[in-house]
Amino acid sequence: MRWRDAMRTALYGPDGFFVRERPADHFRTSAQSPHFARAIAALVADVDRALGSPAVFDLVDVGAGRGELLHGVLAALPDPLRSRVRPVAVEVSTRTHDHGVSWRTELPRGLTGLLLATEWLDNVPLDLARDRSYLDTDLHPCGPLDPADAAWIERWWPAGPDDIVEIGRSRDEAWADAVGALDAGLALAVDYGHLFAERPALPTATGFRDGREVPPAFDGSTDITCHVAMDAIAAAGRTGSAIDAGQVMAAEVLLLNQRAALHRLGLSARRPPLTLASTDPGAYVRALAEASEIAELTAAGGLGAHWWLAQGVGLDPRRVSFRHE
Ligand SMILES: C[S@@+](CC[C@H](N)C(=O)[O-])C[C@H]1O[C@@H](n2cnc3c(N)ncnc32)[C@H](O)[C@@H]1O
């Protein structure tokens, strides 16, 4: 079976991994951190200001997991902004009973506000290819490439005949669709990925189960993930559809790493002064714990290297908090 079809069934089929499992039980993401949520709350406030404080501010999390990030952001938002925010979680396995958050399986349209997608795109099923053929789950050829996928490879990931390419076109389409759900505001994708000049030499496709990296298994027992070609999705979101779209939307793009983004949003991993340990030991321990969690979120070789792609619709993302260098 073609890699993409097998990945789709393994993750989202009737017994799929994400239909049955809670992501947080298997891997750690930034979205699980209250400090990350605090930074996103600062971004909400900034986007709200840039939009002129609309009567309703849509806060939509695509691939929301179990809603950890949305609840964290809501808890960190000040009133009266909190009362204007309409939170929506978009998930394949919806929860209907969740105080204050509406759960959907489909992305709502006509949004004004902030659309979030943290570690969503790396789980959007994609094809693998080598030498103009799709690959199956054993990495054997299983049919010639469609012209659109061949064009994607030529534009975004030109490779030698022995190299395996991870075709990001399905992610481009997913992201363009998500950006297109906004009438006005900011779309933010946070994920691990790469740019044209540094495409990986070896496949990044891998699996996670019970907190450990494992070979991908297609029986629904394992998360299957693959790094994101961030520049390709940025281009797709900018034009409002996948490559070769004619019409340019009113969208501006900002691409930076998580370490820089969180610093600009006010998070600091600075350790508390030692003197605090003697004057207020409890506060010292809390501040130390916060500093070490922020250090994890901003670690150069870890979560700090994740990409933040901010894409404005009717809004220049450089007008929001990221402008603080
Ligand atoms: C790696 S988890 C990330 C969860 C959370 N955003 C975080 O960062 O911790 C990816 C999530 O995206 C969801 N997902 C993938 N494709 C989706 C789609 N088309 N619609 C809704 N949810 C989707 C999966 O079910 C899964 O919960």
The ligand as an ORCA input file, in Angstrom:
! r2SCAN-3c Opt
* xyz 0 1
  C       0.857     15.607     17.291
  S      -0.793     15.880     17.745
  C      -0.633     17.544     18.329
  C      -1.607     17.875     19.422
  C      -1.441     19.294     19.983
  N      -1.682     20.307     18.984
  C      -0.066     19.481     20.548
  O       0.747     20.238     19.985
  O       0.217     18.851     21.590
  C      -1.612     16.116     16.183
  C      -3.104     16.202     16.319
  O      -3.679     16.629     15.090
  C      -4.917     15.954     14.921
  N      -5.298     16.028     13.505
  C      -4.597     15.601     12.457
  N      -5.242     15.851     11.298
  C      -6.402     16.462     11.634
  C      -7.488     16.992     10.880
  N      -7.511     16.946      9.554
  N      -8.504     17.557     11.548
  C      -8.463     17.618     12.897
  N      -7.450     17.153     13.665
  C      -6.427     16.579     13.044
  C      -4.618     14.556     15.441
  O      -5.785     13.843     15.759
  C      -3.748     14.871     16.661
  O      -4.510     15.004     17.836
*
